[in-house]
Amino acid sequence: MAKSTPVKKAWRSLTWLGVVIVGLLALNTAGVLTGGGSWTPKLALDLEGGTQIILAPKLESGQSVSQEQLNQAVAIIRQRIDSAGVSESEINTQGGQNIVVSIPGTPDDETISRIESSARLEFRPVLVAGAPSADSVGGDDAASATPSPAPTPTPDAAAAPSATPTNASDLAYITAALQAEYDSFDCKDIDTTTVPPADQPLVTCDPDAAVKYILGPVEVSGENITDATNGQVQTQSGATTGEWAVNMVFDGTGTEAFADVTTRLSGLTGAQNQFAIVLDERVISAPRTLAVITDGRPQITGQFTQESSKALADQLKFGALPISFAVQSQDTISATLGSTQLTSGLIAGLIGLILVVLYSLAQYRLLGIVTIASLAVAAVITYLLITVLSWREGYRLSLAGVAGLIVAIGITADSFIVYFERVRDELRDGRGLESSVETGWKRALRTIIASDTVNFLAAAVLFILAVGNVRGFALTLGLTTIVDIIVVTLFTHPMLQLLARTKFFNEGHKLSGLDPRALGAVYRGRTQFRTPSVVTSPKEAAASREAARRQTIAERKAAELTSAGSDRSTGRKDS
């Protein structure tokens, strides 16, 4: 006997559900085998503890830091940490002067570097370099060029002329005193040296202390960068070369200033053809100038990997702090809430789950088992999604996130209740169970989607506007809302389609929760009733009262009019 269409649809939906679960299992297994994933989600700062870094502002004599500058610095540091894939971090001000950065777990060196590199971002022309740079900068026409190391003038060749410098690349800046400072400068002492004003030259090194520089005055500020991304270099035909590059975008002021700089540098040779990107008094890159950039969209190419190009792009994008900071301390901190509070939260969730299960069994008898199974499927999918997000996106589960998961129990159970009640309404209307399942699903689905859409929009707005642990709550709430639609569509409804064909449920066993007589199935809808000719038992009387209670106002009025018309036709008159 061939399966009916509803049964075929049910098995198809269950098959797709199996594909989703197996796919998530396979993805998580791949993460575990490659060493980056885990079968348990990562925990946030409030549950696991982590690393605390205190940043103190580097102030000159008489200089002070405002609350506005601190707030701006907090926002930029938070962007840096988020760009590294670290979530559930806490960045706050302390004492109106310091910034406290708390990161869950043990951060890697790259994340620590993003936080510590907290000075103003500057662009300075190179006057003298101790070694050539392998990077290059240019527009679209010069992006794929691979420059050869340019000859670099030695410090001895840069004699100190007496003339006044005419531009930032003028070697007249190199006085005898600056020459002596360069000769004696030790890159290891870079953190203890006094930083000169922005309009004066700077002696510095790269982070690896491999190249020593004399740089001209600041010509472009990092505040003029509106965006910076990394990507592979493309040819004019749109094909990729496999070479990684960093793409910058300047605002109007930066575009004009950078055009002037590249116009001058492109006509120079040797080290003076380079400009240095300086962050925290260190040269993070010193590319050569291959073309005049007038559109404010330079591209830096060179010996980049995907990781190094992204790191430089993030430094350029999030490096322009309003004031410089130094790391005052770095300590390991314990969990602020600890395992006791997590256990309490999980117990609260378990109690809520037990109450939902008991209510489902009391209200829907054995039909409540479908609710229990649906909650179990939703829990499996949600758990796998969280572990995958922990591996791929650096997500960490906080106590607020656990609260979002507990709230999701009620959201998911609410969808089942809406569906089951729609089916029961159809049974009260006199339909058969299989017809009630299909008709009730069509009516319930609109309500479920409308409810979940509102929940998801609320979670999305909260995630976008909030920071810290609140975003963790919003993420789990939005995630479980999507899972709810998946489960009710691919599991709950198909299970009812299959159960409707079993004798136990189809014939309305007393324990099925779908007994038409227990539901008072005398109401047929649209003011029509299937009233028993003789009420012979208390149960039938209760069913009649149930039908009357379920009438709408319009249906009651219509019934009264029908009754009045019947009285007139028989000539009956009330005394």
C-alpha positions in Angstrom: 0.0 0.0 0.0 1.5 3.3 -1.1 2.1 5.9 1.5 -0.2 8.9 1.5 1.1 12.4 0.7 1.2 13.6 4.3 3.2 10.6 5.3 5.7 11.1 2.5 6.0 14.8 3.6 6.5 13.7 7.2 9.4 11.3 6.4 10.9 13.9 4.0 10.9 16.5 6.8 12.4 14.0 9.3 15.1 13.1 6.8 16.1 16.8 6.4 16.2 17.1 10.2 18.6 14.2 10.3 20.7 15.8 7.6 20.9 19.0 9.7 21.9 17.1 12.9 24.5 14.9 11.1 25.9 17.9 9.4 26.4 19.8 12.7 28.0 16.6 14.2 30.3 16.2 11.3 31.4 19.9 11.4 32.0 19.7 15.1 33.9 16.4 14.7 36.1 18.0 12.1 36.9 20.8 14.5 37.8 18.4 17.3 40.0 16.3 15.0 41.9 19.4 13.7 42.6 20.6 17.2 40.6 23.8 17.1 37.2 22.5 18.2 35.8 20.9 21.3 32.7 18.9 22.4 32.0 21.5 25.1 31.4 25.2 24.5 33.9 27.7 25.7 32.9 29.6 28.9 32.9 33.4 29.3 34.8 35.5 31.8 32.1 35.2 34.5 32.2 31.4 34.4 35.8 30.6 33.6 38.0 33.6 34.6 40.6 34.9 32.3 43.3 37.6 31.9 43.0 41.2 33.1 45.1 44.0 31.5 45.3 47.5 33.0 46.2 50.3 30.5 47.5 53.6 31.9 47.6 56.7 29.7 51.0 58.0 28.7 50.7 61.7 29.6 53.2 64.5 29.3 53.9 67.1 32.0 50.6 69.0 32.7 48.6 66.8 30.3 45.3 65.2 31.5 42.9 62.7 30.0 39.2 63.5 29.6 36.3 61.1 30.1 35.4 61.5 26.5 38.8 60.3 25.4 38.6 57.3 27.7 35.2 56.4 26.3 36.5 56.6 22.8 39.5 54.5 23.7 37.2 51.9 25.3 35.1 51.7 22.1 38.1 51.3 19.8 39.8 48.6 22.0 36.5 46.7 22.1 36.4 46.8 18.3 39.9 45.4 18.2 39.1 42.5 20.5 35.9 41.7 18.7 37.7 41.7 15.4 40.0 39.0 16.8 37.0 36.7 17.3 37.1 37.1 21.1 33.6 37.5 22.6 32.2 38.2 26.1 35.1 40.4 27.0 34.8 43.3 29.4 36.4 46.8 28.9 35.8 49.4 31.5 37.4 52.6 32.8 39.0 52.7 36.3 39.5 55.8 38.5 38.7 58.2 35.6 42.2 57.5 34.1 43.0 53.8 33.4 41.3 51.3 31.2 40.7 47.7 32.4 40.5 45.0 29.8 39.3 41.6 30.9 39.4 38.7 28.4 38.0 35.2 29.0 40.5 32.3 29.1 44.1 32.8 28.0 44.3 35.1 25.0 46.9 34.4 22.3 49.8 36.7 21.6 48.1 38.4 18.7 45.1 39.4 20.8 47.4 40.8 23.5 49.3 42.7 20.8 46.0 44.3 19.5 45.3 45.6 23.0 48.8 46.7 23.9 49.3 48.6 20.5 47.2 51.4 21.9 49.0 54.6 20.7 48.0 57.1 18.1 48.3 55.8 14.5 50.5 58.1 12.3 51.9 58.2 8.8 55.5 59.6 8.6 57.9 59.8 5.6 61.1 57.8 6.0 64.3 59.8 6.0 66.8 57.0 6.9 66.3 53.3 7.3 68.8 50.7 8.6 67.5 48.1 6.2 65.3 48.0 3.1 61.5 47.2 3.4 59.9 44.5 1.3 56.4 46.1 1.3 55.0 48.3 -1.4 52.1 50.7 -1.8 50.2 51.7 -4.8 46.8 52.1 -6.4 45.0 49.6 -8.6 47.6 50.0 -11.3 50.5 49.3 -9.0 48.9 46.7 -6.8 50.4 43.6 -8.5 53.9 45.0 -8.8 56.6 43.2 -6.9 59.3 45.8 -6.0 62.9 45.0 -5.5 64.7 46.3 -2.4 65.6 50.0 -3.0 69.1 51.3 -2.1 69.0 52.9 1.3 71.3 55.9 2.2 73.6 55.2 5.1 73.5 57.6 8.2 76.9 58.9 7.3 75.6 60.1 3.9 72.8 62.1 5.5 75.0 65.0 6.6 73.2 67.8 8.5 72.8 70.8 6.3 72.1 74.2 7.8 69.1 75.0 5.6 65.5 75.0 7.0 63.5 71.9 5.9 61.1 72.6 3.1 58.9 69.4 3.5 58.6 66.4 5.7 61.0 64.4 3.5 63.8 67.0 3.6 67.0 65.6 4.9 67.7 68.9 6.5 65.8 67.5 9.5 68.8 65.3 10.3 70.9 67.5 12.5 74.1 66.5 14.2 72.2 65.8 17.4 69.6 63.6 15.6 72.4 61.8 13.8 74.1 61.0 17.1 70.8 59.9 18.6 70.2 57.5 15.6 73.7 56.1 15.9 73.4 55.4 19.6 69.7 54.4 19.6 69.0 50.9 20.9 65.7 49.4 19.7 65.3 47.6 23.1 64.9 51.1 24.7 62.1 52.2 22.6 59.5 52.1 25.4 61.6 54.3 27.7 62.5 57.0 25.1 60.7 60.4 25.1 58.3 60.8 22.2 58.9 64.1 20.3 56.0 66.3 19.1 54.2 65.4 15.9 55.9 68.2 13.9 59.4 66.8 14.7 61.3 63.8 13.4 61.3 60.5 15.2 64.0 57.8 15.7 62.4 54.4 16.1 62.4 50.7 15.0 60.0 48.1 13.7 58.4 45.6 16.3 61.1 43.0 15.6 63.9 45.5 16.1 65.3 44.5 12.7 65.1 47.9 11.1 66.0 51.3 12.6 64.5 54.5 11.2 64.7 58.2 11.2 61.2 59.4 10.3 60.0 62.9 9.3 57.1 64.7 10.9 53.5 63.3 10.9 51.7 64.1 7.7 48.6 62.0 7.9 46.8 60.9 11.1 45.2 57.5 11.6 42.0 59.2 12.5 41.6 59.9 8.8 41.2 56.2 8.0 37.6 55.3 7.5 38.1 51.6 6.7 40.9 49.0 6.2 40.4 45.4 4.9 42.6 42.6 3.7 42.1 40.5 0.6 43.9 39.0 -2.3 45.3 41.1 -5.1 43.2 41.1 -8.3 44.3 41.7 -11.9 42.5 44.1 -14.2 40.6 41.1 -15.5 39.3 40.3 -12.0 41.4 37.2 -11.5 43.2 36.8 -8.1 47.0 36.5 -8.0 47.1 34.7 -4.7 49.0 37.6 -3.1 47.5 39.1 0.1 47.2 42.8 0.4 45.8 45.5 2.8 43.3 48.0 1.4 42.8 51.4 3.1 40.2 54.0 2.7 40.8 57.6 3.8 38.2 60.3 4.5 38.3 63.6 2.6 41.0 65.2 4.6 43.2 62.1 4.6 42.7 61.6 0.8 43.9 65.1 0.1 46.9 64.8 2.5 47.9 61.3 1.2 47.7 62.5 -2.4 50.2 65.3 -1.5 52.5 62.8 0.3 52.5 60.2 -2.5 53.1 62.9 -5.1 56.2 63.9 -3.4 57.5 60.4 -2.4 57.0 58.9 -5.8 59.6 61.3 -7.2 62.2 60.2 -4.5 64.5 57.2 -4.4 65.9 54.9 -1.8 64.5 55.0 1.7 62.9 58.5 1.1 60.5 56.7 -1.3 58.9 55.0 1.7 56.4 56.2 4.2 56.1 54.6 7.6 52.9 53.5 9.4 53.7 54.2 13.0 51.7 52.6 15.9 52.8 53.0 19.5 56.0 54.6 18.3 56.9 51.5 16.3 56.9 51.2 12.5 54.4 48.4 11.8 54.9 48.8 8.0 57.1 51.0 5.8 55.9 50.4 2.2 57.5 52.0 -0.9 55.5 54.4 -3.0 54.9 53.0 -6.5 52.3 55.5 -7.7 50.5 58.7 -6.8 47.3 57.9 -4.9 44.7 60.5 -5.5 41.5 58.6 -4.7 42.2 57.9 -1.1 42.3 54.1 -1.6 45.9 52.9 -1.4 46.8 49.2 -1.4 49.7 47.8 0.5 51.3 44.6 -1.0 54.3 42.6 -0.1 55.2 39.4 1.8 51.9 39.1 3.6 50.0 36.0 4.7 46.3 36.0 5.3 46.8 36.3 9.0 49.4 39.1 8.9 47.4 41.1 6.3 44.3 40.9 8.6 46.4 41.9 11.6 47.7 45.0 9.8 44.2 45.9 8.5 42.8 45.7 12.0 45.6 47.9 13.4 44.9 50.4 10.7 41.2 50.3 11.2 41.1 50.3 15.0 44.5 51.9 15.8 43.6 55.6 16.1 43.1 56.1 19.8 42.8 59.6 21.1 45.7 59.1 23.6 48.6 56.7 24.0 48.5 54.0 26.7 51.1 51.7 28.3 50.4 48.3 29.9 50.5 48.8 33.7 49.8 45.2 34.7 48.7 41.9 33.3 47.2 39.3 35.7 45.2 36.1 35.7 41.7 36.5 37.3 39.4 33.9 38.6 35.7 33.5 37.6 33.5 36.2 39.1 30.5 33.9 39.4 32.1 30.5 39.4 30.7 27.0 39.1 28.3 27.4 42.0 26.3 30.1 40.2 26.4 28.1 37.0 25.1 25.1 38.8 22.3 27.2 40.3 21.4 28.5 36.9 21.3 25.0 35.4 19.2 23.7 38.3 16.7 26.6 37.7 16.6 25.6 34.0 16.1 22.0 34.9 13.2 22.8 37.3 11.6 24.9 34.5 12.0 22.0 32.1 10.4 19.5 34.5 7.5 21.8 35.1 7.0 22.1 31.3 7.1 18.3 31.0 4.6 17.8 33.8 2.2 20.4 32.4 2.5 18.8 28.9 1.7 15.3 30.3 -1.2 16.6 32.4 -2.7 18.7 29.6 -2.0 16.5 26.6 -1.6 13.1 28.1 0.6 10.9 25.9 0.6 13.6 23.2 2.9 15.5 25.6 5.6 13.0 24.7 5.9 14.8 21.4 6.6 17.9 23.3 9.3 16.2 25.4 10.9 14.7 22.2 10.8 18.1 20.4 12.5 19.8 23.4 15.2 17.1 23.3 15.8 17.6 19.6 15.9 21.4 20.0 18.5 21.0 22.8 20.7 18.8 20.7 20.7 21.2 17.8 21.2 24.2 20.0 24.1 22.6 21.8 25.8 21.6 18.6 25.4 25.2 17.2 26.9 26.7 20.3 30.0 24.4 20.2 30.5 25.2 16.5 30.2 28.9 17.2 32.7 28.5 20.0 35.2 26.9 17.6 34.6 29.0 14.5 33.6 32.4 15.9 35.2 32.5 19.3 31.8 32.6 21.1 31.8 32.0 24.8 28.9 31.0 26.9 28.2 33.3 29.8 25.6 33.1 32.6 23.5 35.6 30.6 23.7 33.2 27.6 22.5 30.4 29.9 19.6 32.6 30.9 18.7 33.0 27.2 18.7 29.2 26.8 16.4 28.8 29.8 14.0 31.4 28.4 14.0 29.4 25.1 12.4 26.5 26.8 9.2 28.5 27.3 9.4 29.9 23.7 9.7 26.4 22.2 7.0 24.9 24.4 4.7 27.8 23.5 4.9 26.8 19.8 3.9 23.3 20.6 0.9 24.5 22.7 -0.3 26.7 19.9 -0.1 23.8 17.4 -1.8 21.2 19.7 -4.6 23.6 20.6 -5.3 24.3 16.9 -5.5 20.5 16.3 -7.9 20.2 19.2 -10.1 23.0 17.9 -10.4 21.2 14.6 -11.4 18.0 16.5 -14.1 20.0 18.4 -15.3 21.1 15.0 -16.0 17.5 14.1 -13.1 16.8 11.8 -11.1 13.6 11.8 -7.7 13.5 13.4 -5.7 13.4 10.1 -7.6 16.3 8.7 -7.3 18.2 12.0 -3.5 17.8 12.0 -3.2 19.3 8.5 -5.7 22.1 8.9 -4.5 22.9 12.4 -0.9 23.1 11.2 -1.8 25.6 8.5 -3.5 27.8 11.1 -0.8 27.3 13.8 2.1 28.0 11.5 1.1 31.6 10.9 0.9 32.2 14.6 4.2 30.5 15.4 6.1 32.4 12.7 4.6 35.7 13.8 5.6 35.0 17.4 9.1 33.9 16.6 9.6 36.8 14.3 8.9 39.2 17.1 11.3 37.3 19.4 14.0 37.2 16.8 13.7 41.0 16.0 13.9 41.8 19.7 17.0 39.6 20.0 18.6 41.1 16.9 18.1 44.7 18.1 19.4 43.8 21.6 22.5 42.2 20.0 23.3 45.2 17.8 22.8 47.9 20.5 24.1 46.1 23.6 27.6 45.2 24.7 29.1 42.6 26.9 27.1 39.8 28.5 23.8 41.3 27.2 24.9 40.4 23.7 25.4 36.8 24.9 21.8 36.7 26.1 20.6 38.2 22.8 22.6 35.7 20.7 21.3 32.6 22.5 17.7 34.0 22.4 17.9 34.6 18.7 19.6 31.3 18.0 17.0 29.3 19.9 14.2 31.2 18.2 15.5 29.9 14.8 15.9 26.4 16.2 12.3 26.5 17.4 11.0 27.1 13.8 13.3 24.3 12.5 12.1 21.8 15.2 8.4 22.5 15.0 8.6 22.3 11.2 10.9 19.3 10.7 10.0 17.3 13.8 6.8 18.2 15.7 4.5 18.5 12.7 5.8 15.4 11.0 5.5 13.4 14.2 1.8 14.3 14.5 1.3 13.4 10.9 2.6 9.9 11.6 0.9 9.5 14.9 -2.4 10.5 13.4 -2.4 7.3 11.4 -1.9 5.1 14.4 -5.0 3.4 15.9 -4.2 4.7 19.4 -4.4 8.4 18.5 -6.7 8.2 15.5 -9.5 6.5 17.5 -9.1 9.1 20.3 -7.9 6.9 23.1 -8.6 8.5 26.5 -4.9 8.7 27.2 -4.0 10.1 23.8 -5.0 13.7 24.7 -7.0 13.8 21.5 -10.3 12.2 22.6 -13.1 14.1 20.8 -15.6 13.3 23.5 -13.3 14.6 26.2 -12.7 17.8 24.2 -16.5 18.4 23.8 -16.6 17.8 20.0 -20.2 18.9 19.6 -19.2 22.3 18.3 -19.0 22.3 14.6 -18.1 26.0 13.9 -20.1 28.8 12.2 -23.0 28.6 14.7 -23.7 24.9 13.7 -24.0 22.3 16.4 -24.2 18.6 16.5 -26.3 18.4 19.6 -27.1 14.9 21.0 -30.8 14.0 20.9 -30.7 12.9 24.5 -28.2 13.8 27.1 -27.7 10.6 28.9 -24.5 11.1 30.9 -22.7 13.7 32.9 -19.8 13.6 30.4 -22.2 14.5 27.5 -23.7 17.3 29.6 -20.2 18.6 30.3 -19.4 18.5 26.6 -22.5 20.6 25.8 -21.5 23.2 28.4 -18.0 23.2 26.9 -19.4 23.8 23.4 -21.5 26.7 24.7 -18.5 28.2 26.5 -16.5 28.1 23.3 -19.0 30.2 21.2 -17.9 33.6 20.1 -20.2 36.6 20.7 -21.2 36.6 17.0 -22.0 32.9 17.1 -24.2 33.3 20.2 -26.2 36.1 18.5 -26.6 34.0 15.4 -27.8 31.1 17.5 -30.3 33.3 19.3 -31.7 34.6 15.9 -31.9 31.0 14.7 -33.8 30.0 17.8 -36.1 33.0 17.6 -36.9 32.2 13.9 -37.7 28.6 14.9 -40.1 29.8 17.6 -42.0 32.0 15.2 -42.3 29.3 12.6 -43.9 27.0 15.2 -46.2 29.8 16.4 -44.8 29.6 20.0 -45.2 32.8 22.0 -43.6 33.6 25.3 -46.0 34.7 28.0 
